């Protein structure tokens, strides 16, 4: 399943701990972005990577980034929140 924000396709993958949505910036210096949803904690993590380096990970504000504990709720939150993040 994919989500599109401002013409950028966001790819969803499932993980043992929940799900992740990943996309890359346009331009000469590509930046990879990822939002990971941790199912049992209903927590959203935000990661960035400038290749060839590793990922920088932080937790998104739990007062803003909150789901209903289901994958569908997490997708809904990602769709609403993505326009506020770089893409």
N, CA, C and O atoms as a GROMACS GRO file, in nm:
protein
  348
    1UNK      N    1   0.084  -0.118   0.000
    1UNK     CA    2   0.000   0.000   0.000
    1UNK      C    3   0.088   0.123   0.000
    1UNK      O    4   0.192   0.126   0.067
    2UNK      N    5   0.049   0.226  -0.074
    2UNK     CA    6   0.125   0.348  -0.081
    2UNK      C    7   0.038   0.469  -0.054
    2UNK      O    8  -0.083   0.467  -0.075
    3UNK      N    9   0.100   0.573  -0.008
    3UNK     CA   10   0.036   0.701   0.018
    3UNK      C   11   0.109   0.802  -0.069
    3UNK      O   12   0.230   0.790  -0.089
    4UNK      N   13   0.038   0.901  -0.121
    4UNK     CA   14   0.104   1.005  -0.199
    4UNK      C   15   0.081   1.140  -0.132
    4UNK      O   16  -0.031   1.174  -0.096
    5UNK      N   17   0.190   1.215  -0.115
    5UNK     CA   18   0.182   1.348  -0.057
    5UNK      C   19   0.255   1.444  -0.149
    5UNK      O   20   0.375   1.428  -0.173
    6UNK      N   21   0.184   1.542  -0.201
    6UNK     CA   22   0.244   1.642  -0.289
    6UNK      C   23   0.326   1.580  -0.400
    6UNK      O   24   0.434   1.629  -0.433
    7UNK      N   25   0.276   1.472  -0.458
    7UNK     CA   26   0.343   1.406  -0.570
    7UNK      C   27   0.455   1.312  -0.531
    7UNK      O   28   0.520   1.255  -0.619
    8UNK      N   29   0.480   1.294  -0.402
    8UNK     CA   30   0.584   1.202  -0.355
    8UNK      C   31   0.516   1.076  -0.305
    8UNK      O   32   0.429   1.081  -0.218
    9UNK      N   33   0.557   0.961  -0.361
    9UNK     CA   34   0.498   0.834  -0.319
    9UNK      C   35   0.567   0.784  -0.194
    9UNK      O   36   0.690   0.774  -0.188
   10UNK      N   37   0.487   0.752  -0.094
   10UNK     CA   38   0.535   0.701   0.034
   10UNK      C   39   0.508   0.551   0.036
   10UNK      O   40   0.394   0.508   0.018
   11UNK      N   41   0.612   0.471   0.057
   11UNK     CA   42   0.599   0.326   0.053
   11UNK      C   43   0.580   0.270   0.194
   11UNK      O   44   0.652   0.308   0.287
   12UNK      N   45   0.484   0.181   0.208
   12UNK     CA   46   0.456   0.117   0.337
   12UNK      C   47   0.514  -0.024   0.339
   12UNK      O   48   0.500  -0.099   0.242
   13UNK      N   49   0.578  -0.058   0.449
   13UNK     CA   50   0.624  -0.196   0.470
   13UNK      C   51   0.579  -0.239   0.608
   13UNK      O   52   0.565  -0.157   0.699
   14UNK      N   53   0.557  -0.367   0.622
   14UNK     CA   54   0.518  -0.416   0.753
   14UNK      C   55   0.641  -0.466   0.825
   14UNK      O   56   0.736  -0.514   0.764
   15UNK      N   57   0.638  -0.453   0.955
   15UNK     CA   58   0.750  -0.494   1.039
   15UNK      C   59   0.695  -0.577   1.153
   15UNK      O   60   0.576  -0.570   1.184
   16UNK      N   61   0.781  -0.655   1.215
   16UNK     CA   62   0.738  -0.737   1.328
   16UNK      C   63   0.682  -0.653   1.442
   16UNK      O   64   0.599  -0.699   1.519
   17UNK      N   65   0.730  -0.527   1.451
   17UNK     CA   66   0.686  -0.441   1.560
   17UNK      C   67   0.579  -0.341   1.517
   17UNK      O   68   0.537  -0.258   1.597
   18UNK      N   69   0.534  -0.348   1.392
   18UNK     CA   70   0.434  -0.254   1.344
   18UNK      C   71   0.444  -0.233   1.195
   18UNK      O   72   0.430  -0.328   1.118
   19UNK      N   73   0.470  -0.108   1.153
   19UNK     CA   74   0.480  -0.075   1.011
   19UNK      C   75   0.571   0.045   0.994
   19UNK      O   76   0.600   0.117   1.089
   20UNK      N   77   0.616   0.064   0.869
   20UNK     CA   78   0.702   0.179   0.839
   20UNK      C   79   0.662   0.237   0.704
   20UNK      O   80   0.615   0.166   0.615
   21UNK      N   81   0.680   0.368   0.692
   21UNK     CA   82   0.654   0.440   0.568
   21UNK      C   83   0.781   0.513   0.532
   21UNK      O   84   0.837   0.586   0.614
   22UNK      N   85   0.829   0.495   0.407
   22UNK     CA   86   0.958   0.548   0.366
   22UNK      C   87   0.945   0.623   0.233
   22UNK      O   88   0.868   0.585   0.145
   23UNK      N   89   1.023   0.731   0.222
   23UNK     CA   90   1.031   0.808   0.099
   23UNK      C   91   1.166   0.876   0.092
   23UNK      O   92   1.240   0.881   0.190
   24UNK      N   93   1.200   0.927  -0.027
   24UNK     CA   94   1.327   0.996  -0.049
   24UNK      C   95   1.301   1.134  -0.107
   24UNK      O   96   1.206   1.155  -0.182
   25UNK      N   97   1.388   1.228  -0.071
   25UNK     CA   98   1.375   1.364  -0.122
   25UNK      C   99   1.415   1.368  -0.268
   25UNK      O  100   1.484   1.279  -0.319
   26UNK      N  101   1.371   1.473  -0.334
   26UNK     CA  102   1.412   1.498  -0.472
   26UNK      C  103   1.530   1.595  -0.468
   26UNK      O  104   1.537   1.678  -0.377
   27UNK      N  105   1.620   1.586  -0.562
   27UNK     CA  106   1.730   1.681  -0.568
   27UNK      C  107   1.865   1.614  -0.571
   27UNK      O  108   1.874   1.491  -0.570
   28UNK      N  109   1.970   1.695  -0.575
   28UNK     CA  110   2.105   1.641  -0.592
   28UNK      C  111   2.155   1.561  -0.471
   28UNK      O  112   2.225   1.461  -0.489
   29UNK      N  113   2.119   1.602  -0.350
   29UNK     CA  114   2.160   1.529  -0.229
   29UNK      C  115   2.039   1.458  -0.173
   29UNK      O  116   1.959   1.518  -0.101
   30UNK      N  117   2.025   1.330  -0.205
   30UNK     CA  118   1.907   1.255  -0.162
   30UNK      C  119   1.909   1.231  -0.012
   30UNK      O  120   2.010   1.190   0.045
   31UNK      N  121   1.796   1.259   0.050
   31UNK     CA  122   1.776   1.228   0.191
   31UNK      C  123   1.664   1.125   0.199
   31UNK      O  124   1.558   1.143   0.139
   32UNK      N  125   1.688   1.018   0.274
   32UNK     CA  126   1.585   0.917   0.296
   32UNK      C  127   1.513   0.950   0.426
   32UNK      O  128   1.575   0.991   0.524
   33UNK      N  129   1.381   0.933   0.425
   33UNK     CA  130   1.298   0.959   0.542
   33UNK      C  131   1.218   0.834   0.574
   33UNK      O  132   1.185   0.756   0.485
   34UNK      N  133   1.185   0.816   0.702
   34UNK     CA  134   1.101   0.703   0.741
   34UNK      C  135   1.023   0.739   0.867
   34UNK      O  136   1.075   0.802   0.959
   35UNK      N  137   0.898   0.698   0.868
   35UNK     CA  138   0.816   0.701   0.989
   35UNK      C  139   0.791   0.557   1.025
   35UNK      O  140   0.743   0.479   0.943
   36UNK      N  141   0.821   0.521   1.147
   36UNK     CA  142   0.794   0.385   1.194
   36UNK      C  143   0.690   0.392   1.305
   36UNK      O  144   0.700   0.475   1.396
   37UNK      N  145   0.592   0.306   1.296
   37UNK     CA  146   0.490   0.294   1.399
   37UNK      C  147   0.519   0.168   1.479
   37UNK      O  148   0.527   0.059   1.422
   38UNK      N  149   0.534   0.182   1.611
   38UNK     CA  150   0.559   0.069   1.700
   38UNK      C  151   0.424   0.030   1.758
   38UNK      O  152   0.367   0.101   1.841
   39UNK      N  153   0.374  -0.084   1.713
   39UNK     CA  154   0.236  -0.125   1.741
   39UNK      C  155   0.201  -0.132   1.889
   39UNK      O  156   0.106  -0.068   1.932
   40UNK      N  157   0.274  -0.208   1.966
   40UNK     CA  158   0.236  -0.230   2.106
   40UNK      C  159   0.248  -0.106   2.193
   40UNK      O  160   0.191  -0.099   2.301
   41UNK      N  161   0.324  -0.007   2.145
   41UNK     CA  162   0.341   0.117   2.220
   41UNK      C  163   0.263   0.232   2.158
   41UNK      O  164   0.253   0.339   2.218
   42UNK      N  165   0.208   0.211   2.037
   42UNK     CA  166   0.140   0.316   1.960
   42UNK      C  167   0.227   0.442   1.955
   42UNK      O  168   0.181   0.553   1.979
   43UNK      N  169   0.356   0.420   1.923
   43UNK     CA  170   0.456   0.525   1.916
   43UNK      C  171   0.500   0.543   1.772
   43UNK      O  172   0.510   0.446   1.696
   44UNK      N  173   0.526   0.668   1.734
   44UNK     CA  174   0.573   0.698   1.599
   44UNK      C  175   0.716   0.751   1.607
   44UNK      O  176   0.744   0.846   1.680
   45UNK      N  177   0.806   0.688   1.532
   45UNK     CA  178   0.946   0.729   1.525
   45UNK      C  179   0.973   0.791   1.388
   45UNK      O  180   0.913   0.751   1.288
   46UNK      N  181   1.062   0.889   1.385
   46UNK     CA  182   1.096   0.959   1.262
   46UNK      C  183   1.245   0.943   1.239
   46UNK      O  184   1.326   0.971   1.328
   47UNK      N  185   1.283   0.897   1.119
   47UNK     CA  186   1.423   0.871   1.087
   47UNK      C  187   1.462   0.945   0.960
   47UNK      O  188   1.382   0.959   0.868
   48UNK      N  189   1.587   0.991   0.957
   48UNK     CA  190   1.643   1.052   0.837
   48UNK      C  191   1.780   0.991   0.812
   48UNK      O  192   1.850   0.949   0.905
   49UNK      N  193   1.818   0.988   0.684
   49UNK     CA  194   1.950   0.936   0.648
   49UNK      C  195   1.999   1.008   0.523
   49UNK      O  196   1.929   1.016   0.422
   50UNK      N  197   2.121   1.059   0.532
   50UNK     CA  198   2.190   1.110   0.414
   50UNK      C  199   2.293   1.004   0.379
   50UNK      O  200   2.383   0.976   0.459
   51UNK      N  201   2.281   0.946   0.261
   51UNK     CA  202   2.370   0.837   0.222
   51UNK      C  203   2.511   0.887   0.206
   51UNK      O  204   2.532   0.998   0.159
   52UNK      N  205   2.609   0.809   0.243
   52UNK     CA  206   2.606   0.669   0.281
   52UNK      C  207   2.593   0.648   0.432
   52UNK      O  208   2.612   0.536   0.479
   53UNK      N  209   2.562   0.751   0.507
   53UNK     CA  210   2.556   0.740   0.653
   53UNK      C  211   2.441   0.656   0.704
   53UNK      O  212   2.360   0.604   0.628
   54UNK      N  213   2.436   0.643   0.836
   54UNK     CA  214   2.332   0.566   0.903
   54UNK      C  215   2.209   0.652   0.930
   54UNK      O  216   2.203   0.769   0.893
   55UNK      N  217   2.112   0.592   0.994
   55UNK     CA  218   1.985   0.657   1.025
   55UNK      C  219   1.995   0.735   1.155
   55UNK      O  220   2.056   0.689   1.251
   56UNK      N  221   1.934   0.854   1.158
   56UNK     CA  222   1.913   0.932   1.280
   56UNK      C  223   1.766   0.915   1.318
   56UNK      O  224   1.678   0.944   1.237
   57UNK      N  225   1.741   0.869   1.440
   57UNK     CA  226   1.604   0.834   1.480
   57UNK      C  227   1.563   0.918   1.600
   57UNK      O  228   1.640   0.936   1.694
   58UNK      N  229   1.439   0.969   1.596
   58UNK     CA  230   1.382   1.039   1.710
   58UNK      C  231   1.233   1.006   1.718
   58UNK      O  232   1.172   0.962   1.620
   59UNK      N  233   1.176   1.027   1.834
   59UNK     CA  234   1.033   1.001   1.851
   59UNK      C  235   0.956   1.127   1.813
   59UNK      O  236   0.992   1.238   1.853
   60UNK      N  237   0.849   1.109   1.735
   60UNK     CA  238   0.762   1.221   1.703
   60UNK      C  239   0.678   1.255   1.826
   60UNK      O  240   0.650   1.169   1.908
   61UNK      N  241   0.639   1.379   1.838
   61UNK     CA  242   0.564   1.428   1.953
   61UNK      C  243   0.442   1.341   1.981
   61UNK      O  244   0.349   1.337   1.900
   62UNK      N  245   0.441   1.271   2.095
   62UNK     CA  246   0.328   1.180   2.125
   62UNK      C  247   0.197   1.252   2.151
   62UNK      O  248   0.092   1.189   2.153
   63UNK      N  249   0.201   1.384   2.172
   63UNK     CA  250   0.077   1.461   2.188
   63UNK      C  251   0.012   1.490   2.053
   63UNK      O  252  -0.109   1.512   2.045
   64UNK      N  253   0.093   1.491   1.948
   64UNK     CA  254   0.043   1.517   1.813
   64UNK      C  255   0.028   1.387   1.735
   64UNK      O  256  -0.074   1.364   1.670
   65UNK      N  257   0.132   1.302   1.741
   65UNK     CA  258   0.134   1.178   1.666
   65UNK      C  259   0.079   1.065   1.751
   65UNK      O  260   0.154   0.997   1.822
   66UNK      N  261  -0.050   1.045   1.744
   66UNK     CA  262  -0.116   0.942   1.824
   66UNK      C  263  -0.217   0.869   1.737
   66UNK      O  264  -0.291   0.931   1.661
   67UNK      N  265  -0.220   0.737   1.750
   67UNK     CA  266  -0.317   0.656   1.675
   67UNK      C  267  -0.415   0.593   1.770
   67UNK      O  268  -0.421   0.627   1.888
   68UNK      N  269  -0.491   0.500   1.717
   68UNK     CA  270  -0.588   0.429   1.802
   68UNK      C  271  -0.542   0.288   1.835
   68UNK      O  272  -0.620   0.206   1.882
   69UNK      N  273  -0.413   0.260   1.810
   69UNK     CA  274  -0.357   0.129   1.842
   69UNK      C  275  -0.370   0.027   1.730
   69UNK      O  276  -0.323  -0.086   1.744
   70UNK      N  277  -0.433   0.065   1.619
   70UNK     CA  278  -0.448  -0.028   1.506
   70UNK      C  279  -0.365   0.022   1.388
   70UNK      O  280  -0.328   0.139   1.381
   71UNK      N  281  -0.335  -0.069   1.295
   71UNK     CA  282  -0.262  -0.031   1.174
   71UNK      C  283  -0.340   0.074   1.095
   71UNK      O  284  -0.280   0.168   1.041
   72UNK      N  285  -0.471   0.058   1.087
   72UNK     CA  286  -0.553   0.154   1.013
   72UNK      C  287  -0.544   0.293   1.077
   72UNK      O  288  -0.536   0.394   1.006
   73UNK      N  289  -0.544   0.298   1.210
   73UNK     CA  290  -0.531   0.425   1.280
   73UNK      C  291  -0.394   0.487   1.258
   73UNK      O  292  -0.381   0.609   1.245
   74UNK      N  293  -0.290   0.403   1.253
   74UNK     CA  294  -0.155   0.452   1.227
   74UNK      C  295  -0.145   0.508   1.086
   74UNK      O  296  -0.085   0.614   1.065
   75UNK      N  297  -0.204   0.439   0.988
   75UNK     CA  298  -0.204   0.489   0.850
   75UNK      C  299  -0.272   0.625   0.843
   75UNK      O  300  -0.223   0.717   0.777
   76UNK      N  301  -0.384   0.636   0.911
   76UNK     CA  302  -0.459   0.761   0.914
   76UNK      C  303  -0.373   0.874   0.969
   76UNK      O  304  -0.371   0.984   0.914
   77UNK      N  305  -0.302   0.847   1.078
   77UNK     CA  306  -0.216   0.948   1.139
   77UNK      C  307  -0.104   0.986   1.045
   77UNK      O  308  -0.071   1.104   1.033
   78UNK      N  309  -0.044   0.889   0.979
   78UNK     CA  310   0.065   0.917   0.885
   78UNK      C  311   0.014   1.004   0.769
   78UNK      O  312   0.080   1.100   0.730
   79UNK      N  313  -0.102   0.972   0.716
   79UNK     CA  314  -0.158   1.051   0.606
   79UNK      C  315  -0.184   1.196   0.649
   79UNK      O  316  -0.161   1.289   0.572
   80UNK      N  317  -0.232   1.214   0.771
   80UNK     CA  318  -0.258   1.350   0.821
   80UNK      C  319  -0.129   1.423   0.855
   80UNK      O  320  -0.119   1.544   0.833
   81UNK      N  321  -0.030   1.352   0.909
   81UNK     CA  322   0.092   1.414   0.957
   81UNK      C  323   0.199   1.437   0.854
   81UNK      O  324   0.283   1.526   0.870
   82UNK      N  325   0.199   1.357   0.746
   82UNK     CA  326   0.306   1.367   0.647
   82UNK      C  327   0.322   1.506   0.587
   82UNK      O  328   0.435   1.549   0.566
   83UNK      N  329   0.215   1.577   0.558
   83UNK     CA  330   0.235   1.711   0.500
   83UNK      C  331   0.313   1.806   0.590
   83UNK      O  332   0.364   1.907   0.543
   84UNK      N  333   0.324   1.775   0.718
   84UNK     CA  334   0.399   1.861   0.812
   84UNK      C  335   0.548   1.828   0.813
   84UNK      O  336   0.626   1.901   0.874
   85UNK      N  337   0.589   1.720   0.748
   85UNK     CA  338   0.728   1.675   0.748
   85UNK      C  339   0.793   1.704   0.613
   85UNK      O  340   0.722   1.721   0.513
   86UNK      N  341   0.927   1.710   0.608
   86UNK     CA  342   0.995   1.733   0.479
   86UNK      C  343   0.964   1.621   0.379
   86UNK      O  344   0.957   1.504   0.416
   87UNK      N  345   0.945   1.656   0.257
   87UNK     CA  346   0.926   1.560   0.150
   87UNK      C  347   0.962   1.630   0.022
   87UNK      O  348   0.955   1.569  -0.085
   0.00000   0.00000   0.00000
